Amino acid sequence: MEPWRLKKEFGKDITFCTGIDIQRTLPFETPDGVKRVVKKMIEVYAPGGGFIISPTHNIEPDANPENIVAAYEAAQEYGKYPIS
């Protein structure tokens, strides 16, 4: 599925709770790669609200612990909505 298309088509009607792939990103990316993925998902899904960054499912045992930390750090850095 294409995140930008999902957001465009359904973003005004639903909240997305996803963004971090558990099959490729968390087990096989570098920590910097994970941060790029998280940042991109936030850039696509967050505008206008309705986004909760999370793994696509449970974090599996093959996930690199450094990547889990990198995902959390990127979410903290890039995932704040403006306070109005």
Stockholm file with secondary structure:
# STOCKHOLM 1.0

chainA/1-84         MEPWRLKKEFGKDITFCTGIDIQRTLPFETPDGVKRVVKKMIEVYAPGGGFIISPTHNIEPDANPENIVAAYEAAQEYGKYPIS
#=GR chainA/1-84 SS CCHHHHHHHHTTTCCEEEEECTTTHHHHSCHHHHHHHHHHHHHHHCTTSCEEEEESSSCCTTSCHHHHHHHHHHHHHHCCCCCC
#=GC SS_cons        CCHHHHHHHHTTTCCEEEEECTTTHHHHSCHHHHHHHHHHHHHHHCTTSCEEEEESSSCCTTSCHHHHHHHHHHHHHHCCCCCC
//
